[in-house]
Amino acid sequence: MYTEFISSDGLIRDGRKSVQKLDIFEYERPIGIQLYGHIIESMVEAACLAEKSAPDLIDINFGCPVRKISNRGAGSGMFRNIPLMVEMTKRIVECTSLPVTVKTRLGWDESSKPIVEVAEMLQDAGIKAITIHGRTRAQMYRGSADWRLIGEVKNNPRMKIPVIGNGDIDSPQKAKQMFDRYGVDGIMIGRATVGRPWIFNEIRHFLDTGCLAEPLSLREKSEIAKEHFLKSLERKGEKVGILQMRRHFVAYFKGLVNFKETRLKLLTSIDPEEIISIIDMIPEQFREVLK
């Protein structure tokens, strides 16, 4: 697991939100703290601060495509200054005793996909693994992830570190296909977990047995959604905890017949007890569309 990515500037300035993201619970291990930024000195200092939280590794985010981050030169914006990307990585590796990994993309845009060469340079800078999202910064999350270049990195005879593939993995079958076709050492899953955090169990079961796991019942999904909601309240507070759960509620209960009115209540209620009551009654009142 990885923490939500943390701004190096926010962390070294003791920003409350950034510092809170350093919290690690033992049941989450092994876990990496992921940092982003565009200034070497700030990133090095942030890595030293992050190390004090005793994660299992430090991860550098060179992949975020969001404009306000990439246009400042952080995240995937580092593809516009590859020497800086490499030097930053080298300095962070030197400053910490923890393993350092990188999450990145194929490149800046369709005309610039230097990931094969960049992966070699980052390996030479001392990272212990690399995760590659199969899109460019310009693509954001549009179109399909291109795994061919991820496979090219993995099959580069110079690469000795683990290569982890990321992008569009939303089923156990697709996960197995990526392992079989491209030979990656691991896969990373992001957006497909929204409303379906049990996808990891589904994939593990399929890889181990070759059979699809029994699908969860609506009651089981409702209990997981409720647990998620209660943890969100505990962690984020009532106001933020409710607001941040709304997109998850949409995903958890997608595909229910005649659910529009109840969905609206879930998305507009500001009373935790009312929201829990709505979740509790869902298994009794609705059924899922057969797929």
N, C-alpha and C positions, 0 to 999 in steps of 0.2 A: 504494500500500500504506500501511497504518497500523500503528504499533506496538500491542502490547497496551496497553489503557488503563492509565494510571499515576496513582496517588494523589498529589495535590499535597502532602498532609501528609507522606507517606512520602518524597517527593523532596526537600523542603526540609529534612527531618531526616536526609538522607543514608542513607535505608534501603537496604540492599544490593540487595534485590529490585527496588525502584523504580529505582535508579540503573542496574542492569543492563539494564533495558528501554529505556534511552536509546541503547544501542548500535545503530549504523546501518552497514550494509554498502553499498558503492557500487552493487552489482548490484540492490539493492532500490529504487533511486530511479526515479521521484519517490516520496517517502515522507513521511508526516506523523506527528508525535508527538502522541498523544491523551492529554489530561489530564482528570481529574475531581476535584471537590471542592465544598465548600459555603461556603468562606470566601474572599472576594474577595482579601484580601491574600496568602493562601497560594497561590491560583491565579495571581496576577500574578507572585509570586516564582518559582513553579514554571515558568511560561512563560519567564521570563528564563533560568532554568537550562537548560531544554530547548533554547532557541535556541542555546546554546553547543555543542550536539551537531550543529549545522548541518543540521537537517531542511529539507525543502522547504516545510513549512507546520506550523502548530500547529492541532490540532483539539480542540475542547471537547466533552466527552461530556455531553450533556443527555438521554441516552436510556436508560442502564442501568436496568432495572427491579428489580434484586435488592434485596430488602427492607433489608438492612443498609446499603446505599448510599443508596437512595431515601428511606428513612425518616429519614436524617440531613439530607436536603435536597439531596444531590448527585444526579448522574445525572438520571433523569426526575423525581426529587423536586423539581427546580427549577420544575416546573409549579405547585407550590403557592406559589411566590413569584416571579412573572414579573418584577416590577420588579428583583429581585435578579439574576435570570438576565440581564436586559438590561444592567444596570449592570456586572456581572462581565464580560460580553462586551466592552463598550465599553472597560473598563479594560485588558483583555488586548490588544485591538487597539491601544491607545495605547502599550503597553509594549514591543511587538516590531515589528521591521521586516519580519517574515515575514508572509505571508498567513495569516489566521485563518479557519478554517471551523468549522461546528457539525454535530454528529450529534444528532438528537433524535427524538421520537415525536409522535403526534397530540395527546396531552394526558394528563391524569391518569387519567380513567376515561370511561365512556360518556357521562356528563352534562357532561363538560368536555373539549372537543376544540378548543382555540383556536389550532391550528397556523397557520391562514391569517394571523391577526393577528400571532401571535408571529413568524412568518417575516419579515413586514414589519419588525417592530421590530428583529430581529436584523440584518437587512440594513442598516437605518438606523444600527445600532451599528457597522457597518463590516466585517462578515464578507464573505468573497469567494465562498463557496458554502455550501449547506446540504444535508445528507443527512437524509431523513425516513424513519423506519421506520413502516410503516402499521398500528401497533397503539398502544393506550394503555398506560400503566404498569400498570393493573389487569389487562390481558390477559396480561401477561408475554409468553410465546410461544405462547399458546393461541389457538384459533380461526384465522380467516384474516386476513391483512393487508388493510386497506382502502385501496386505491390511489386511490379517488375523491378523497379529500382531498389526497393528494399531487398529483394532477392539478389540483386547484383552486388549490393554491399555485403550481404551474408556470404556469397560465394566468391568474393574477392580473396584470393589466397593470402593476401597481406593481413587480412583481418583475423585477429586472434581472440578478441573479446566477444562476449555474447551480443547478438543483435536481436532486438525485440521489435516486432512489427505492430503497427497501430493503424486503425482506420477501417470503418465499415464492418467490423466484426459484430454481428448482431444475432448469431445463432451458433449452436454447437457444431453444426455441419460446416459452417463457414470457417470456424476456428480450426477444425481439423484440416480443411482444405488448405489453409494458409501454412500450417505446419508441413503438410505433405508436399505442397507445390513449391514453396520457397525455402524450406529448410531452416526457418528462423528458430532461434533458441527459446523464444517466448513470445507471447502476445500481450498487448495492453488493451484494455477496454475502458472507454470513457462514456460516451453518450448513451450507449445501449444499456447502461446500468440504471438509467433514470426510469423509475417505475418497474424495474425488474432487477433488483439487486441480487436475486438468486441465480442470475445467469451464470455466475462462476461455478456454482454447484452443478448446473445443467451441463456446462462444457466439460467439467472434470469427469462427470459420470459418463458422458459420451466418449471421451478420449480413453477412459479406462475400460469401458464395456462394449463400445460400438453400438449401444442402444440408447435411445432417448429416454430421459428420466420421466417418470410420471408427472404430468403437469400439476401445479399447485391448484387447490380449490379456491374459489372466491373467498371463502372464509379465511383460509390461510393467508391469502394476499391482503385481506382487510386487516388481519392481526399484524402483519409486517408493516403495513402503512401506518397503523396506529402507533406501533413501537417507534417507527421513524419520526412521526409527529411529536411524540413525547420527548424524544431525544433532542429534536430541534428546539422545542420550548426550553428544555433544560440548558441547552448549549447557547442559544441565541437570544433567549428572552422572549416574552410573549409576542410583542409586535413583529419583530424581525422573524421570529420562529414561524409565525403564521404565514407571513408574506412569502417567505422562501419555500414553504411547503406547497404552495398552490400549484406550481408547475408539476410537482411530483404527484399530487392528487390526480391531476388530469391523466398522467401516464399510468398510474396504478390502476385506474378504473376505466381505461380506454376499452371500448368494445362492448360496454354494457348496454343492453336494450332499454330504451325509454329512460335514459339516465340524465337527460338535459336539465331538468328542473333540480335534481339533486346535485348535479355538478355545479350549477349556479350557486346553490347554497354553500357548498364547500369552498367556492372561490370568493364568496362575499362575506362569510361569517367572520367575526372578529372575537368570538367567544370560544375558548378552548373546549369547554364542556359540551357546547353545542356541536362542535366539529367532531369530537369523540363519539357523541350520540349518533351523528349521521353515519360515521364509519361503521359503528356497531350494527346498524340496521341494514346496511347494504347487502350482506349475504342473504338476508331473509326476503328482500324485496326485488332483487334483480337477478338476472342471469347473464352469462357471457355469450356473445355471438360465437358460434362454432366456427373454427378456422380450418 
